[in-house]
């Protein structure tokens, strides 16, 4: 018999038809041996009545007989082999909360926002957390009390995604809050002043681009309408 992980414990039923093995990865494997024709028929141990009567506890004692033939190669991992009667129970491991989830759970909004401003965090995760902060009415709390070092990554995030149609609306909401909160301290940090100027220019460029798109759409609609009238005539 082969198992997918090192075996830590073994047990066999009194009628020698079932063998249970507990493995190091938390898996419980129960295998059933078909009785021979010469052997008397045994009661099914996994019936509801047998489980309620405590027959499953009989697996805790007994010795391991020789069930078939097989071997395990020492320096090569083999795939688990079992029959249709094998029952495997895998333990469910509790998923660990991510850092920003733990911080949100502890109402540490500012630290939670900082944890998703790192470069390796995808923007979908970052703006999902910002959306959660808006729903909790905690965006101002997360943005408050920042110096130029802590405010810089927020402004760079806004600069990077202000023209992204997926996040543009949320970027505008965050930018409005940032401008409202930190306008009184403008002029104290050259870096923050430069980022605000860049953000203003990028927003203005995006507005001009949107206006050109609306003009092009209007011209295209007129051409399509004229073509439709010509076709009808």
C-alpha positions in Angstrom: 0.0 0.0 0.0 1.1 3.5 -0.8 0.2 6.8 0.9 0.8 10.3 -0.2 2.5 11.4 3.0 4.4 9.8 5.9 2.2 7.6 8.1 2.0 8.6 11.8 -0.5 6.0 13.1 -2.4 2.9 11.9 -5.4 1.1 13.1 -7.4 -2.0 11.9 -11.0 -3.1 12.5 -11.7 -6.2 14.5 -13.0 -8.1 11.5 -9.8 -7.1 9.5 -11.8 -5.5 6.7 -10.9 -1.8 7.3 -7.6 -0.1 7.9 -7.2 3.5 8.9 -4.0 5.6 8.5 -3.3 9.0 9.8 -0.6 11.0 7.9 1.6 13.9 8.7 -0.3 16.3 6.3 -3.5 15.9 8.4 -5.1 13.4 6.0 -7.1 10.4 7.4 -7.2 7.5 4.9 -9.6 4.6 5.5 -9.3 1.6 3.1 -11.6 -1.4 2.9 -10.6 -4.9 2.0 -13.0 -7.1 0.2 -13.6 -10.3 2.3 -12.8 -13.6 0.7 -15.6 -16.0 -0.2 -14.4 -18.4 2.5 -14.7 -15.7 5.2 -18.0 -15.0 7.0 -19.8 -11.9 6.0 -19.0 -9.0 8.4 -21.3 -6.2 9.5 -20.6 -2.9 7.7 -18.7 -0.8 10.1 -19.6 2.5 8.5 -23.3 2.2 8.8 -25.2 4.8 10.8 -25.9 2.3 13.6 -22.3 1.1 13.8 -20.9 4.7 14.0 -23.4 5.6 16.7 -22.6 2.5 18.7 -18.9 3.4 18.9 -17.6 0.8 16.4 -15.4 3.5 14.8 -13.5 3.7 18.1 -12.3 0.1 17.6 -9.7 1.5 15.1 -7.7 2.9 18.0 -6.4 -0.6 18.9 -5.2 -3.7 17.1 -2.2 -4.7 15.1 -1.6 -4.3 11.4 -1.9 -7.5 9.4 -0.5 -8.0 5.9 -3.0 -6.7 3.4 -1.8 -7.5 -0.1 1.7 -6.8 -1.3 3.4 -3.6 -2.1 6.4 -1.5 -1.4 7.5 2.1 -1.3 10.7 3.3 -2.9 12.8 5.3 -0.6 14.1 8.1 -2.8 11.2 8.6 -5.1 7.8 10.0 -4.3 5.0 7.8 -5.6 1.4 8.8 -6.4 -1.2 7.6 -3.9 -2.9 4.3 -4.9 -6.3 3.3 -3.6 -9.4 1.5 -4.6 -13.0 2.7 -4.9 -13.8 1.8 -1.3 -11.1 4.1 0.1 -12.3 7.0 2.2 -10.0 10.0 2.7 -10.8 12.8 5.1 -8.6 15.9 4.8 -8.3 18.4 7.6 -9.5 22.0 6.8 -6.9 24.5 7.7 -8.0 27.9 8.8 -7.0 30.6 6.4 -4.9 33.3 7.8 -6.1 36.9 7.4 -4.0 39.2 5.3 -2.3 42.1 6.9 -4.8 44.7 5.8 -7.7 42.5 6.9 -6.2 42.3 10.4 -5.7 46.0 10.5 -9.2 46.7 9.3 -10.6 44.4 11.9 -8.7 46.3 14.5 -10.0 49.7 13.1 -6.4 50.8 12.3 -7.4 52.5 9.1 -4.3 54.5 8.5 -2.0 51.5 8.9 -4.3 49.4 6.7 -4.1 52.0 3.9 -0.3 52.1 4.2 -0.1 48.3 3.9 -1.7 48.3 0.4 0.3 51.2 -0.9 3.3 49.0 -1.5 4.5 48.3 -5.1 3.8 44.6 -4.9 0.2 45.1 -4.0 -2.1 45.1 -7.1 -4.2 48.2 -7.7 -7.4 46.2 -7.5 -6.6 45.3 -3.9 -5.6 48.9 -3.1 -8.8 50.4 -4.4 -10.9 47.6 -2.9 -9.6 48.6 0.5 -10.2 52.3 -0.2 -13.8 51.4 -1.1 -14.2 49.6 2.2 -12.8 52.6 4.0 -15.4 54.8 2.2 -18.2 52.4 3.3 -16.9 52.5 6.8 -16.7 56.3 6.7 -13.0 55.9 7.6 -11.3 57.5 4.6 -10.6 60.8 6.3 -9.3 58.9 9.4 -6.9 57.0 7.2 -5.7 60.1 5.4 -5.4 62.4 8.4 -2.2 63.2 10.3 0.3 62.5 7.5 3.6 64.2 6.9 5.3 64.5 3.5 6.8 61.0 3.7 3.4 59.3 4.4 1.5 61.5 1.9 3.8 60.9 -1.0 2.7 57.3 -1.8 -1.0 58.4 -1.8 -0.3 61.2 -4.3 1.7 58.9 -6.5 -1.1 56.4 -6.5 -3.5 59.1 -7.6 -1.1 60.2 -10.3 -0.7 56.7 -11.6 -4.4 55.8 -11.8 -6.2 59.1 -12.4 -6.7 58.2 -16.1 -7.6 54.6 -15.5 -11.3 54.0 -16.3 -11.5 51.3 -13.7 -10.5 53.5 -10.8 -11.0 57.1 -12.1 -14.1 57.9 -10.1 -12.6 56.6 -6.9 -9.4 58.5 -7.6 -11.4 61.7 -7.9 -13.1 61.0 -4.6 -9.8 60.4 -2.8 -8.1 63.4 -4.5 -10.9 65.7 -3.3 -10.5 64.6 0.3 -6.7 65.0 0.1 -6.9 68.5 -1.5 -9.4 69.6 1.1 -7.4 68.3 4.0 -3.9 69.3 3.0 -4.4 72.6 1.1 -3.6 74.6 4.2 -0.1 73.0 4.5 0.9 73.5 0.8 4.3 75.3 0.5 5.9 73.4 3.4 7.3 70.5 1.3 8.7 71.0 -2.2 8.1 67.3 -3.0 4.4 67.4 -2.1 3.9 70.7 -3.9 5.4 69.2 -7.1 3.2 66.1 -6.8 0.1 68.3 -6.4 1.1 70.3 -9.5 1.6 67.1 -11.5 -1.7 65.8 -10.4 -3.4 69.1 -11.4 -1.8 69.0 -14.9 -2.7 65.3 -15.4 -6.3 66.0 -14.5 -6.5 68.9 -16.8 -5.0 66.8 -19.7 -7.5 64.1 -19.0 -10.4 66.6 -19.1 -9.2 67.9 -22.5 -9.0 64.4 -23.8 -12.5 63.6 -22.6 -13.8 66.8 -24.4 -12.1 65.7 -27.6 -13.7 62.3 -27.3 -17.1 63.8 -26.8 -16.6 66.0 -29.9 -15.5 62.9 -31.9 -18.5 61.0 -30.7 -20.9 63.8 -31.7 -19.4 64.0 -35.2 -19.6 60.2 -35.6 -23.3 60.2 -34.5 -24.1 62.9 -37.1 -22.4 60.8 -39.8 -24.3 57.6 -38.8 -27.6 59.5 -38.6 -27.0 61.0 -42.1 -26.1 57.6 -43.5 -29.3 56.1 -42.0 -31.5 58.9 -43.6 -29.8 58.4 -47.0 -30.4 54.6 -46.8 -34.1 55.2 -46.0 -34.5 57.7 -48.8 
